[in-house]
Amino acid sequence: MKNKKYFFIQMVIISILLIFFLSSSVQAATPKLVLKINNAFENISSWLINLATPAAAVAVGSGIFIKKFSFGDEEKIKTGKKIIRGSLFSYGFILATDLILSTIKSLIS
């Protein structure tokens, strides 16, 4: 009974190793699933960049309106400045991340 389990475990491990090592040498191209995932991530990143620009503009506009219509209230002026500063930093971070990722992508390929 013990020998059968040991033999079965050995056969499973050997078959997994063979599949793992032989599959990379048999396929010369990138698998279709990997290509689909890469294309999906590229589409998502382009959508995020396209959505970030109007979102940053709306946030800056909201901060300006809060600051403009504060009527001297210091708390609202500070809130408006925080909104403007935060939205500009966030948009800059998104653009910097996109720049870094495109640089890494160009270096890899």
N, C-alpha and C positions, 0 to 999 in steps of 0.2 A: 504494500500500500504506500509506504514511504517512498519507494523507488519510482512509482508511477507519478507521484506529485513532483518529485525532483525532476524527472524527465520532462514532464509537462512544462514546468517553469523554465527549464533550460530551452526548450523549443520555442516558447513564447519570446524569451529574451533574444535568442538568435534570430528569429523572424523579424522582430522589431528592429534590431541592429541592421539586418540586411536591407530591409525596406528603407531605413533612414539613410544608409550610405549609398545604396544603389540608385535611389530616386534622384539624387542631385546630379549624378553622372549621366543618367539617361535623358533628363530634360535639359535642353539647350537654351530654352527661352524662359522668360519670367512667366509664372503661372497666371492664368486669367483672373483668379481671385485676387491676387496681389495687385494686378493692374486695375481692377475695379475699385479696390480699396484706396489705392493711390489717387485715382481720378475722383473718387468721392471726397477725399480730404482736400484735394485742390479746389473742387467746387465749393465746399463748405468754407474754406478760407477766403475765396473770392467773394462769397456772399457776405461774410462777416466784414470784410473791408468795405464792401458797397453799403452795408447797413451802418457802419461806424461813422461814416462821414455825415449823413444827415442827423444821426443821433447826437453827435458832438455839436452840430450847429444848433439843434433844438435846445440842448442843455446850456450852451453859451447864451443863446437868446433868452432863455428863461432866467438865467442868472442876471443878465443885463436888465430885464424887466423888473425883477425883484429888487435889484439895486436902485433902479430909476424910480420906482414907485414906492420906495420905503418911507418917504416923507420925513426923513431925518431920524428914523428909528435905527439905532446902531446895530441892533441884533439882526435886522433884515439886511442891512448893508454887509455885515460879516457873512451872513448866509449866502447872499448873492456872490460875494467874492469867492467863497469856498466852492460854490457850484461851478463858477467859471474856471477857477484854477484846477479843480478836480477833473472836469470834463476835458480840459486841454491836456493835462498830464495823461489821462487815460487814452485819449486819441493818439498822443505822441507815443505812448507805450505800444499801442496796437500797430502803429506804423513802423516802429523800431523792430518789433517782433516779426513783422512781415518782411522787413529788409534783411534781418538776420537769417530767417528761414530760406529766403530766396538766394542769399549768398551761399549758405550751406548746400542748397540744392545744386547751384551752379558748380560748386567745387567737387561735389560727388560725381556728377555726370560730365 
